[in-house]
Amino acid sequence: MRKILLYGVLLVSLVSCYKDLGNYSYHAINQLTFTNFDTVHGYTVFYNDTLRVSPAVIASLDKNPSYVYQWSLRVAGPGGAYDSADSVIAVTPDLDVRITNTPGTYTLQYRVTDNNTGITFQTRTTLLVTSQVYEGFLVLNDVGGQSRLDMLSYDKTAATFTQYTDVLKKQGSALTLQGQPYQVLCAQYTNANINPQNYGIFLLTSAGTNRVNQETFGWDPTYNISYLMIGDLPAGFAPQHLTVEPTYGAYPDLFLYYNANIYNEALLASQYSFKFAALNSYTASGTPFTVSPYVATDGSSATLYDMDARAFVTQASYSSPTVSAVPTARNYPTGEDLVYMERAYSGSVYAVLRDTTASPTYRLMRFTLGAAQNYYQPITGTDIALATSFAFSPDLGYMFYSVGGKLYEYDLSLQTSFLMLDKGSANISYLSFHEFYKRATNTTYATWARELLVGSANAGGNGTLELYSIPPVNGQIVQQNQWTGFGRIVSVAYRER
């Protein structure tokens, strides 16, 4: 009986399941697809210009269509993720809207909801909001003893530069540069004092130091350097030089130089922000000393020069308020004048030194921070005593120096100089291998970082900026680009993206 009963229950269950198969009816729903919407190259628009996109919505079933449209922007995060909520910019079938978002890269999203089914279809692409000052070389000039900032604005899509003379005036900036030019410097770092763009553009002249807005080049009084300083400042405070290590994490090490004093940017724990404070430059006995404007830093420590004792000193860490003598074991020379010093992105620090004799000998020293010197030899290059500008190739290690209109390459191993340029009566006023913050992730920046920038001007003060690639084995340098229409070039920086 139990077997018969169990069989009956199973039979009823199977019959029930069989009947359920006919309880559902299936039908196609309206499917939407999009054309005339560039998901490969995306779109580019200038800040404050109108973006127009007219996609076509293709329906699989064209019966009583009723749609709701939405256009939105998101900030694209690392790896394609999204780190911000949608910002709705339009609710129309086509996009025709003025873009006032801060220049940068966004995700443009188009959503269409079918009111008959409640189903939303969407597509995405990239949107680059740019400006005429979005990226490029900033060139600080001396024009008749006064400062002028020009720009070579770079279009990475076309790989071309557009030159803007007096870019502050062009942008309608409230900042009018006064006095003689000292330096322009760009620095990428996280700083509560310069949010939201986390980018500093500093302009140093004999009339003072100011920042400009990172996107518009606008200015207000709070952009003066005094708002980034701790304590009272001397009257007429006008720093002459700013040193930065641009690749050291979110907080690069900055050293501000004014009248033989160094101001090091220090962390204020109470504000979680950085401000400049005087670095206590004292000897072991507590006597203050005159410090050189040249600082070699990797962002975690620094080497400076005591011009009174004619000796190198070190700052143990970026947060240390004091400096100390270099350990004797590192075998650093003493008793000489420091002519020039820089740290290349290769990690090598180069220092040009001159002894104090009536007919001085120039020497070149090479070292890495925190380690013993690994090169210290007389410089036997042509007219080295007349050199006015220096730059060191970060990958080949050559020293470049200028004498009037002549440019020499000095080979440290051969201890020989090679003439690379002769500009006749023109004078070379600027040399550098620019260090790019995003060099490791941007192949264009990586190429430019290995190339030499040369600024020169004729007797009338008309300036030229050139970019040269550097061949190995003392090959003749090769011009990659040239721009004219400047004044006497004093300093060059690059506004990165």
Buried (B, 14 or more C-beta within 10 A) or exposed (E): EEEEEEEEEEEEEEEEEEEEEEEEEEEEEBEBEBEEBEEEEBBBBBBEBEBEBEBEBEBEBEEEEEBEBBBBBBBBEEEEEEEEEBEEBBEEBBBEBEBEBBBBEBBBBBBBBBEBEEEEBEBBBBBBBBBBBBBBBBBBBBBEEBBBBBBBBBBBEEEEBEBBBBBBBBBEBBBEBEBBBBBBBBBBBBBEBBEEBBBBBBBBBBBBBBBBBBBBBBBEEEBBBBEBBEEEBEEEBBBBBBBBBBBBEEBBBBBBBBEBBBBBBBEEEEEEBBBBBBBEBBBEEEEEBEBBBBBBBBBBBBBBBBBEBBBBBBBEEBEBEEBEBBEEEBEBBEEBBBBBBBBBBEEBBBBBBBBEEEEBBBBBBBBBBBEEBEBBEEBBBBEBEEBBBBBBBBEBBBBBBBBBBBBBBBBBEEEBBBEBBEBEEBBBBBBBBBBBBBBEEBEEBEBBBBBBBBBBBBEEBBBBBBBBBBEEEBEEBEEEBEBEEBBBBBBBBBBBB
